[in-house]
Amino acid sequence: MPRVGSDAQNVDSTLPVEALLLDGTLLVRVLKLTLYGLHEERRRVQGTPAHAEVVQRIRYLDEVLSWVKEQPQELVVIGRRL
């Protein structure tokens, strides 16, 4: 895999690179549906110990949704396996 970008000299090229091309519009839809379901779950578990965990998941996915909305229509997610 060729090295790309100014940080390329700091990258260990022996680690395998994995990439995933995502349809941003579809991902936004999926995240919105998931958030809707989590809000329904939050209402059901209100007043129980599970409520805090559901709220935490909602906040996390809401941040992810905000980030995805700011990205181009096609997202490329890249990672390296250690």
Beta strands, then each sheet from edge to edge (+ up, - down):
strand 1: 17-23
strand 2: 74-80
sheet 1: 1+ 2-
end
